[in-house]
Amino acid sequence: MGDSPVDILAGRAAGAWTVAATYGYGSPASLWEAKPHAAIARFADLPAVLADLESHGPG
């Protein structure tokens, strides 16, 4: 999970699911360019997004 494209790219390079935090420092457009697996607008949404990603198998 991260709020910058660098965070998302690092996670993808490590083979992890990535979640963009659109409420942080990075712009939502730049985060989507990094191709996160999902995005959240508030931290409280993270558990549901992680459960959904886990149901799809490894990233």
C-alpha positions as CSV (number, residue, x, y, z in Angstrom):
1,M,0.0,0.0,0.0
2,G,1.3,3.4,-0.8
3,D,0.5,7.0,-1.8
4,S,3.0,7.5,-4.5
5,P,3.8,5.8,-7.8
6,V,7.2,4.7,-6.4
7,D,5.4,2.7,-3.7
8,I,3.2,1.0,-6.2
9,L,6.1,0.2,-8.5
10,A,8.2,-1.2,-5.7
11,G,5.3,-3.5,-4.6
12,R,4.7,-4.8,-8.1
13,A,8.4,-5.4,-8.5
14,A,8.4,-7.5,-5.4
15,G,5.4,-9.5,-6.7
16,A,3.0,-8.2,-4.1
17,W,-0.6,-7.0,-4.5
18,T,-0.6,-3.2,-4.5
19,V,-3.1,-0.8,-3.2
20,A,-3.0,2.9,-4.0
21,A,-4.0,5.3,-1.2
22,T,-5.6,8.2,-3.1
23,Y,-5.9,10.3,0.0
24,G,-2.1,10.7,0.4
25,Y,0.6,12.8,-1.2
26,G,0.5,11.4,-4.7
27,S,-2.1,12.4,-7.3
28,P,-4.7,9.8,-8.1
29,A,-3.8,10.1,-11.8
30,S,-0.1,9.4,-11.2
31,L,-1.0,6.5,-8.9
32,W,-3.2,4.9,-11.6
33,E,-0.4,5.2,-14.1
34,A,1.7,2.9,-11.9
35,K,-1.1,0.3,-12.3
36,P,-2.0,-0.6,-8.7
37,H,-4.2,-3.7,-8.2
38,A,-6.7,-1.6,-6.2
39,A,-7.2,1.9,-4.7
40,I,-8.8,3.2,-1.6
41,A,-10.0,6.7,-0.7
42,R,-9.8,6.1,3.1
43,F,-7.9,3.7,5.3
44,A,-11.0,2.1,6.7
45,D,-11.6,0.5,3.2
46,L,-8.3,-1.4,3.3
47,P,-9.6,-4.6,5.0
48,A,-12.3,-5.2,2.4
49,V,-9.9,-4.5,-0.5
50,L,-7.3,-6.9,1.0
51,A,-9.9,-9.6,1.4
52,D,-11.0,-9.2,-2.2
53,L,-7.4,-9.4,-3.5
54,E,-6.6,-12.5,-1.4
55,S,-9.6,-14.2,-2.9
56,H,-8.0,-14.0,-6.3
57,G,-4.7,-15.7,-5.3
58,P,-1.1,-14.4,-5.4
59,G,-0.4,-11.0,-7.0
